[in-house]
Amino acid sequence: MMIKIEVEGKGHAIGKLDDRNPKTAQIIYDNLPLEGRALIWLEEVYFDIPLTIEYENPSKKATIGDISYWPPGYAFCIFFGSSQPYSEVNHIGKIIENLEIFQEVEEGDRIIIDRVE
């Protein structure tokens, strides 16, 4: 399952959803497109999405490029640097192309997630 994450006016990245949290990944994929306004926490871009998903295989650690869902905040997260999650997340994939775009994201930027057709 491939996704495109567009940062309006700045470009896009490509992500690949994986099987670390397959139920979470499938729910998000089935509900695309989704969009939100960027928030920044350390080296993480995140935003609320209108989905309530429980913890599946939660992790306290992230690696650069992880795409995750944070259940307490109903948030879609992209870890573009070495920062770690505020609390446990469900990892659902990895950015495989153009990760560096997230260094340019500013709070309030519109982000649209959709399937790669």
Secondary structure, 3 states (H helix, E strand, C coil): CEEEEEECCCEEEEEEECCCCHHHHHHHHHCCCEEEECEEECCEEEEECCCCCCCCCCECCCCCCEEEEEHHHCEEEEECCCCCCCCCEEEEEEEEECHHHHHHCCCCCEEEEEECC
